[in-house]
C-alpha cells in the first residue's frame, strides 16, 4: 500500500487508473505509453500538481497495482500481454483505492476528491470475478462520492459496457490513432478542471472538455516525436 501523504494543501485529488494491458492492446502499446507521458507533462507544472496523486495500475491475466505518487513522478511504463481480468481488476482496484483514501483521511483529517478510471479495449477473458461483483464495487464507489469513469478503447467494447456496470461517466475512443491525444489532452484537461473544482465532477467529468481533434497541442507533438518511451519497457 502506497503511503504518499505530503500533499501541499488540504484540497487533494487522487486518481486510480486501471489500464487494460491484455494482448489485444499490443498494437496500441506505443500510443498508450506516449499518451501517459503526455498526460504527465500536461499536469506536472500545474499549480495544484503537488496536491494530485496518481496510481497507474494495469491488468491482463493478473492485476498489477502500482503505488500512488505525485503526478510528476507517476509511472508511465506500459506493455501488453495475456488475458483480460476486467471484473477482478475493478473489484480489487476499488478495494485498493478505498484503503488509500482511508489512509489519507486518517493522516490528513480530510477527504480527497477521488476518481476511479478504467480503460479497456475488450470484454473480460478468463476473469476471476463476476460482472455482478464489479457492478457492486462501482455502486459502492458511487455512493461514496467517488467519480467513476469508464473509457472504451476501440470497437470491441463500447461505453455502454461501462454504463451497464454503473460508471458515472463513460467515453468511447473508437479511433485508435486518437489514444495519444485523448490521454495527453482530453483526460488531462478533465483532471485539470477537477483539480480546480471544490468537488468531484462525477457524470460531468468529460463535459467541460473542448479540444479540436484536427490539431495536436505542442505537448502532444513533443510526445509523438519522443522515441524514448521504449526505455520504459
C-alpha positions as CSV (number, residue, x, y, z in Angstrom):
1,X,0.0,0.0,0.0
2,X,1.3,3.4,-1.0
3,X,1.8,6.0,1.7
4,X,2.2,9.3,-0.2
5,X,0.8,11.9,2.2
6,X,2.9,15.0,1.6
7,X,0.2,16.9,-0.2
8,X,0.8,20.7,-0.4
9,X,-2.7,21.5,0.7
10,X,-5.9,20.1,2.2
11,X,-7.6,20.2,-1.2
12,X,-6.4,16.9,-2.6
13,X,-7.1,14.9,-5.8
14,X,-6.5,11.2,-6.1
15,X,-6.7,9.2,-9.3
16,X,-6.7,5.5,-9.7
17,X,-6.0,4.4,-13.3
18,X,-6.8,0.8,-14.3
19,X,-5.5,0.2,-17.8
20,X,-6.1,-2.9,-19.8
21,X,-2.8,-4.4,-20.7
22,X,-4.0,-7.6,-22.2
23,X,-2.6,-9.0,-25.5
24,X,-5.3,-7.3,-27.6
25,X,-3.8,-3.9,-26.6
26,X,-0.4,-4.9,-28.0
27,X,-0.7,-2.9,-31.2
28,X,-1.7,0.2,-29.1
29,X,1.1,-0.1,-26.5
30,X,3.2,2.6,-28.1
31,X,0.2,5.0,-28.2
32,X,-0.8,4.3,-24.6
33,X,2.9,4.9,-23.5
34,X,3.1,8.2,-25.3
35,X,-0.3,9.3,-24.1
36,X,0.6,8.7,-20.4
37,X,3.8,10.7,-20.9
38,X,1.8,13.5,-22.4
39,X,-0.7,13.4,-19.5
40,X,2.2,13.6,-17.1
41,X,3.8,16.5,-18.9
42,X,0.5,18.4,-19.1
43,X,-0.1,18.1,-15.3
44,X,3.3,18.2,-13.7
45,X,3.6,22.0,-13.9
46,X,0.0,22.7,-12.8
47,X,0.0,24.9,-9.6
48,X,-2.1,22.2,-7.9
49,X,0.2,19.4,-9.0
50,X,1.6,18.7,-5.6
51,X,-1.9,18.0,-4.4
52,X,-2.5,15.4,-7.1
53,X,-1.7,11.7,-6.5
54,X,-2.0,9.1,-9.3
55,X,-1.7,5.3,-9.4
56,X,-1.3,3.9,-12.9
57,X,-2.2,0.2,-12.5
58,X,-2.7,-2.3,-15.2
59,X,-4.5,-5.6,-15.7
60,X,-4.0,-8.6,-18.0
61,X,-4.1,-12.2,-16.8
62,X,-3.4,-10.6,-13.4
63,X,-3.8,-7.2,-11.7
64,X,-0.7,-5.1,-11.3
65,X,-1.3,-2.5,-8.6
66,X,1.1,0.5,-8.5
67,X,1.8,2.9,-5.7
68,X,0.2,6.4,-5.6
69,X,2.7,9.1,-6.3
70,X,2.6,12.8,-7.1
71,X,1.7,13.3,-10.7
72,X,5.3,14.5,-11.6
73,X,6.6,11.0,-10.5
74,X,3.8,8.9,-12.0
75,X,4.8,5.6,-13.6
76,X,4.3,5.8,-17.4
77,X,5.7,2.3,-18.3
78,X,3.3,0.0,-20.2
79,X,3.4,-3.3,-22.1
80,X,0.6,-5.7,-23.2
81,X,0.2,-9.4,-22.9
82,X,-2.2,-12.0,-21.5
83,X,-5.9,-12.3,-20.9
84,X,-8.4,-9.7,-19.5
85,X,-9.4,-9.9,-15.9
86,X,-11.5,-6.7,-16.1
87,X,-14.1,-7.5,-13.4
88,X,-11.4,-8.7,-11.0
89,X,-9.3,-5.6,-11.6
90,X,-12.4,-3.4,-10.8
91,X,-13.2,-5.3,-7.6
92,X,-9.6,-5.4,-6.3
93,X,-8.7,-2.0,-7.6
94,X,-11.7,-0.4,-5.8
95,X,-10.6,-2.1,-2.6
96,X,-7.0,-0.8,-3.0
97,X,-8.3,2.7,-3.8
98,X,-10.5,2.7,-0.7
99,X,-7.7,1.7,1.6
100,X,-5.6,4.6,0.2
101,X,-8.4,7.1,0.7
102,X,-8.9,5.8,4.3
103,X,-5.2,6.2,5.0
104,X,-5.3,9.8,3.7
105,X,-8.3,10.6,5.9
106,X,-6.6,9.1,8.9
107,X,-3.4,11.0,8.2
108,X,-4.7,14.4,7.0
109,X,-8.2,14.5,8.6
110,X,-9.9,15.5,5.3
111,X,-11.5,13.6,2.4
112,X,-9.7,13.9,-1.0
113,X,-11.6,14.2,-4.3
114,X,-11.2,10.8,-5.8
115,X,-11.6,9.5,-9.3
116,X,-11.5,5.8,-10.4
117,X,-10.9,5.4,-14.2
118,X,-10.9,2.1,-16.0
119,X,-9.6,1.8,-19.6
120,X,-10.4,-1.3,-21.6
121,X,-10.5,-2.4,-25.3
122,X,-12.4,-5.7,-24.8
123,X,-14.7,-7.6,-22.5
124,X,-13.4,-10.0,-19.8
125,X,-11.5,-13.1,-20.7
126,X,-10.5,-15.7,-18.1
127,X,-11.8,-13.4,-15.4
128,X,-11.6,-14.1,-11.7
129,X,-14.7,-12.2,-10.7
130,X,-18.2,-11.7,-12.0
131,X,-20.0,-8.8,-13.6
132,X,-22.3,-8.6,-10.6
133,X,-19.3,-8.2,-8.2
134,X,-17.7,-5.5,-10.4
135,X,-21.1,-3.6,-10.7
136,X,-21.4,-3.8,-6.9
137,X,-17.9,-2.4,-6.4
138,X,-18.7,0.6,-8.8
139,X,-22.0,1.1,-6.9
140,X,-20.2,1.4,-3.6
141,X,-17.7,3.9,-5.1
142,X,-20.5,6.0,-6.5
143,X,-22.3,6.0,-3.1
144,X,-19.0,7.3,-1.5
145,X,-19.0,10.3,-3.9
146,X,-16.1,8.9,-5.9
147,X,-16.1,9.9,-9.6
148,X,-16.2,6.6,-11.6
149,X,-15.1,6.7,-15.3
150,X,-15.0,4.0,-18.0
151,X,-13.1,4.6,-21.2
152,X,-13.6,2.2,-24.1
153,X,-10.7,1.9,-26.4
154,X,-11.5,0.6,-29.9
155,X,-14.6,-1.1,-31.4
156,X,-14.5,-4.4,-29.5
157,X,-16.1,-2.7,-26.5
158,X,-18.3,0.4,-26.1
159,X,-19.0,2.9,-23.3
160,X,-22.4,1.1,-23.0
161,X,-20.4,-1.7,-21.2
162,X,-19.3,0.8,-18.6
163,X,-22.8,2.2,-18.3
164,X,-24.1,-1.3,-17.6
165,X,-21.5,-1.6,-14.8
166,X,-22.8,1.6,-13.3
167,X,-19.9,4.0,-14.1
168,X,-21.0,7.7,-13.7
169,X,-19.1,8.9,-16.7
170,X,-18.3,6.9,-19.9
171,X,-16.3,7.6,-23.0
172,X,-15.6,5.9,-26.4
173,X,-12.2,6.3,-28.1
174,X,-13.0,4.3,-31.2
175,X,-10.2,5.8,-33.3
176,X,-7.1,4.0,-32.0
177,X,-5.0,6.8,-33.5
178,X,-6.7,9.2,-31.1
179,X,-5.4,7.4,-28.0
180,X,-2.4,9.7,-27.6
181,X,-4.4,12.8,-28.0
182,X,-7.1,11.5,-25.7
183,X,-4.7,10.7,-22.8
184,X,-2.4,13.7,-23.3
185,X,-5.1,16.3,-23.8
186,X,-8.7,15.3,-23.1
187,X,-8.0,13.3,-20.0
188,X,-5.5,15.8,-18.6
189,X,-7.9,18.6,-19.3
190,X,-10.7,16.9,-17.3
191,X,-8.2,16.3,-14.4
192,X,-7.1,19.9,-14.5
193,X,-10.7,21.0,-14.4
194,X,-11.4,18.7,-11.4
195,X,-8.3,20.0,-9.6
196,X,-9.7,23.5,-9.7
197,X,-13.2,22.3,-8.6
198,X,-14.3,22.1,-5.0
199,X,-15.9,18.7,-5.6
200,X,-15.6,15.8,-8.0
201,X,-17.1,16.3,-11.4
202,X,-18.9,13.0,-11.4
203,X,-21.0,12.4,-14.5
204,X,-19.7,15.7,-15.9
205,X,-16.1,14.6,-15.8
206,X,-15.6,15.0,-19.6
207,X,-18.3,17.5,-20.3
208,X,-16.2,20.6,-19.8
209,X,-13.5,19.5,-22.2
210,X,-13.4,21.0,-25.6
211,X,-10.5,20.2,-27.9
212,X,-10.1,20.3,-31.7
213,X,-9.5,16.8,-32.9
214,X,-7.9,18.1,-36.1
215,X,-5.0,19.6,-34.3
216,X,-2.4,18.3,-31.8
217,X,-1.2,20.5,-29.0
218,X,2.5,21.3,-28.6
219,X,2.8,18.9,-25.8
220,X,1.2,16.1,-27.8
221,X,3.6,16.8,-30.7
222,X,6.5,16.5,-28.3
223,X,5.3,13.2,-27.1
224,X,4.7,11.8,-30.6
225,X,8.3,12.9,-31.5
226,X,9.7,11.3,-28.4
227,X,11.2,7.8,-29.1
228,X,12.4,7.4,-25.5
229,X,9.3,5.6,-24.5
230,X,10.9,2.3,-25.4
231,X,13.4,2.7,-22.5
232,X,10.5,2.2,-20.0
233,X,9.7,-1.3,-21.2
